[in-house]
Amino acid sequence: MFKNCRSHLLSAFAIVAVVMFAGAARADCDDGDCDPYLSHCSDSCMKCTHQGIDDCDRWRESTCGEETGACLADNCTPNWQETSRVTQGTYDGNGWFSCMHHTVQKVTETDSNHCNVNSSFYSYTWCDDFIDGSKSGTFNPSCCDGHDGNGNIDLLYTCNSIHNCY
């Protein structure tokens, strides 16, 4: 009998766990889970209808399209392609016996399928910060002095000290 009771108890715990995690897996309309670049209009989400002391305590079911006004049309798959890449800045990341030259570029990608129901979201931009050169061998070398590691003039090794795309 004890074995049978233990089996029922484990089953009850499993059902409670599934119900708890199923509720937690729903997208929250208010917390950015409806990303206009990734979410389809019919994707379901939960909209808070009453804010409690610590958290929302009442919800209603909704869709990303209903809540955001910017979403991917159902049955449409975006085709993101890079349409622009512009260097914004260059800077030095130096250490004791080496340095790394960074280039920061503002990248624009555009959906050639125009899947979003809001044309403001046909494109997006992001910042690409990458290492494109280095030097080593001397004490505290600079990757911003305009010279490569052999003393030759190299435009790669110049900097404007801009670290972002803003």
Buried (B, 14 or more C-beta within 10 A) or exposed (E): EEEEEEEEEEEEEEEEEEEEEEEEEEBBBBEEBBBBBEBBBBBEBBBBEEEEEEEBEEBEEBBBBBBBEBBBBEEBEBEBEEEEEEEBBBBBEBEEEBBBBBBBBBBBBBBEBBBBBEEEBBBBEEBBBEEEBBBEEEEEBBBBBBBBBEEEEBEEBBBEEBBEBE
